Amino acid sequence: AVRVLRVVRVVRLIRLARFVKTLQKFTEMTGSLRLLILFNVMKLTLFLLLAVHVFSCGWHFVGLYTDGGWIQKEGYDGESVIVRYVAAVRWTLSQLNGRTDRQDRTFTEMLYVAFTACFTLIFMSIFVSSLTSRMLQLQQLMDRESGYKRLLQRYNEMHNLSFTTVYLAKRHIQDRMTLESDMDTEKELLRLLPVQTQADLLSEVRCPLLSNHPLFRVLRWEYSST
């Protein structure tokens, strides 16, 4: 039964990894900066939950297979696995919040506590900085979009525009935000590439659109690198 549960857990982790990769491909295809930021926040959150799960399982394992461990001292030896797991999760979350474990522990438990404290110090600094950076990017994006919409609302109050005109203006603002995001992404990417690779990339991206014009179609036929 234990082996079956382990296999089920591995299968679930594999499915979760595939789901994350599929969602990442979808957000990259849509080209939405907001979706990309939200996806990065979701990845950080999932990594945090995974870290909590791993360290909780480790703390439960140490307490279960150590003589005089925390499971026996705190009276959890007669409880179910779920109750002990919840207690281990509570301990892990308290360590992530910076709580100092001053209980009477065995030597093995003290080693695990020290290892958890070192990991928590490094992980939480990276997690908080990354999450703060993503949220600031999202906030800046939303502030810029809301600023455009406030201008439109103020202009609408002055001139009493029709519903259709306001709707089309909002769609144009959304399209402009997407275009600005795409242009910023393209600038950042081209800055990292050599000149020849920049030309190849721009040619592959823009030639299908420019080829609709007879002049550019002839130029592309005679000068494939133009």
Buried (B, 14 or more C-beta within 10 A) or exposed (E): EEEEEEEEEEEEEEEEEEEBEEBBEEBEEEEBBBBBBBBBBBBBEEBBEEBBBEBBBBBBEBBBEBEEBBBBBBEBEEBEEEEBBBBBBEBBEEBBEEEEBEEEBBEBBEEBBEEBEEBBEEBBEEBEEBBEEBEEBBEEBEEEBEEBBEEBEEEBEEEEBEEEEBEEBBEEBEEEBBEEBEEEEBEEEBEEEEEEEBBEBEBEEEBEEBBEEEEBEEBBEEEEEE
